[in-house]
Amino acid sequence: MFALLSLGAALIVIFDKSMPLSPVDYWLHSGSSYFNFKGGGGEITVILFILVLLGTFWSCLDSYLPWYLVLELEGNDLLLALTFVAGALPSLPFLWFAETIVFYCGHTNLFITAFTFYIIRYTGLLFFSNPWWILLCEGLEVFTLSIMWASAILYIRQVIPRHLTTVGQSLAVIAHFCLGRSIGAVLGGILSQNDSLIQVYRVCAVVAAFVATAYYIIYYCCIKPKCLKPPTRGYRNPHNAMQGSNTNGTYTPLKVYNKQGDKGSNNQASRY
């Protein structure tokens, strides 16, 4: 049913000529090649790879946590239902201010934070013997899924041409909820064949720690210093051009993508 509804939505978008869709923004392609696939393909590939990793970690928890809670920790159905509430309810106030949080903290910082909280969640599952403590780990899903996903969608919106925004967001869904979830479910099943799910949590905690550390070092020691260098003569670096729009120094070209010269977007752009 989900596949049929998705297909119907795609057909409507393709063939309905009366939908209020914005025209193609050819002006994006008239400047730096960074704003098309040729220039931004590397960054798009990196963010999709990160989403696959995050989806894998999420699936190792989401796919097998009910079994672990009921069969190994001897929890009940009420507790199982509360785990979903604990993961969803705290997300509401954060998602209400998601855009402000993302553009203040920076996309990369939130991705690193998501990997860090996966370490905490997996480590907690290793040591918790009381099933009710699982609610504490599930409450941290606001950082590993909700805020992370808002950051990913806003990031995709920035690095991809505006008329391909839907395509970019679809790629994000495929990377996290399709590829990542599939890989996580398979790996979780393989790791738990000859042991309990404790082995899954142990391996995932170590891998999440490695990924978070490597991501932090690569970004802050290799990528960010290059972005902060002054542009060479005759070339206008988009990173440096938009650096002042975010106090944390992350790449957020919101004024470019909101078309600062457009009257309808001036107010939103000026806030950042």
Disulfide bonds with the S-S distance in Angstrom:
none
